[in-house]
Amino acid sequence: MKPRFEYTTFTASEAERISSVNGENQRNLRRHGYLAPIAGGKAKFGLEDIARLVVIGFLSERGFPPAISTTIANFCAAMVAAHALDLEDAVGDKDARKALIEKLAPDGLHRFAVVTGPSPNKMQFGNNAKKIVYAASELGGAIMLDLRFYGSRIVDGAKRPLVTFLAKERDVA
């Protein structure tokens, strides 16, 4: 029987510490439909939500409007989350870590993402930055994101494992 697990959830203040998107900006993003609405009273962010916020925060600090930064963040949130899980501090069990990463990144981990076009309409993932930037440069402007860096920001900011393993049903007396 496979072990069951739960992803760690984060409060709005923890999300702010990890992503640099403050509570007021989180509310504004939610109010304008860029983040999922809150079910219940308090905001809880899952791993992919935090990954989105990290990318949104990075792009917002560089002057990108919310519509563009959110679109880009939605493209690469799963890959950023997979990179976060790839770090030893995120998940202790090596086999479980591999299985969780495969769910988020079934085609394998790619370190870089390049977004091209006047509105972010094309995303390329790869491990060779020079190669994918060269390919993207033929289409005009390009934005390059280091997904492993964002994953490490999540793990460093979380200060706790990203996954909690639950007891197997037959192990519970």
N, C-alpha and C positions, 0 to 999 in steps of 0.2 A: 504494500500500500504506500502510495506517495505521501510525503509530508504535506500538510496543508499550511498555507501561509497567508499573511495579510500584509499589504503594503502599509508603511507608516504614513499617517496623515499629519498635516502641519496646520497650525493656526495662521491667521493673517499676519501676526507679528513675526512668527518664524519664517513665513514666506517672504516678508519684507527683509529680514536679516539675510536670507539666502540669495534673494533675487535683486535687491535694491529697489524694488517697486513698492513704494510706501502704501499704507492703508488707504489713503485718499485716492491715489491713482488706481488701486485695485477696485475700489467702489466705482470710480468713473469708467473703468474698462468694463465692469460688469453692467453698469447702467446703460452703456451704449452697445451692449451685446457682444463685446469682444471676449469676455470670460463667461463661463456658465453661471447661471443664477444660483443663489444660495438656497438650499433646501433646509428649512428649519431656521434657527436663529443665528448661528455662528458659522463663519466661513471655515471650511476644512479643505485643504488642498492635498491631492494625491501626488504621486511621483511625476506623472506626466503633466499635471497642472503646474507643479513647481518648475519643471523643465521649460514649459511655455513661458512662465514668468521670467525665468533667467534670460531667455532669448529676447523677450519683449523689453526687459530692463536694459540689456546691452544695446539693443537697437535704438531705444528711446533716448539713451544717453548720447547717442550719435545723431540725433535729430530726425529719426524716422517717425512718421505719424503712426498712430495706433492701428489704423487699417492695414498698413503694409507690415508693420512689425508683428502683428497678430497672425497675418497670413503666413509669414515666414516661420514664425514660432510653431504654427500648426503643422507645417511641413516636416519640421525636424524634432518635434518634442519626443517622439518615441525613440529616436536614435540618441538623443541627449540622455534620456532616462536609461537606455541600455548601457551607455558609457558610465553613468553613475553606478549602475549595478555591477559593472565590470571591475570596480575598485574593491580591494579586499575589505576595507573598512565598512563597505555598504552591506555586504552579505558574507557571513562567515563560512557557510557550507559551499564548497567549490562546485559540487555537482548541481546543487540547487541554483547557484548563481548562473551556471551555464544554461540551464533550462529556462530561467527567467529572461535571460538576454535573448535567447532564441525566439521567445514569444514576442518581444518588442522589435527585434531586428532579425526576421527570418532569413534575410539574404546576407546576413553577417554584419559585423560592425564596420562602419566607415567613419574615419576620423573627421573628415572635412565635408562641409556642404557649401555649394556655390549656388547663389540665386542670380538669375539673369533676367533682363527685360525691364522695361519702364515701370510696369507693375509686376510684382513678383509672380511670374507665371511659369517659370521653369526652375526646377531644383535638380541639382546633380550631387550625388554623394560619391566620395572616393577616398582613397588613402594617400594618393600622390598629389600633393597640393599644386605643384608646378604643372602637372599634366591637366588637372581639371580647370585651373585658372586659365591656362593657355586655350583650352577648348572654349571656355566661357568668354574669353576676351574677344573672340570673333563675333560675338553677338552684341557687343557694346558693353555697357557698364555691368559690373558684377560685384556681388557682396560675398565675402568668404567668411565662414564661421568655423571655428575650431570646436567641434562637438565634445571632444574629450575634456577640453578645458572647462566647458560648461558643466559637464558631468562631475568633475572634481570640485567645482564650486558648490554643487548640491551636497556632496558628501561632506565637505569641510564645514559648510554652514549648518547642516543638519545636526551634527555632533552626536549622532546615534545611528544605529543600523537602519537601513531603509526598508527592511523586511523583518517581520516577526514570524517565527515558525511556531505553529500550533502543534500540540501533541497529536499523534496518530490516534484515531478513534479507539483502536483496540488496546492502546497503551494507557487509556484513561480508565481507572477502576471505579 
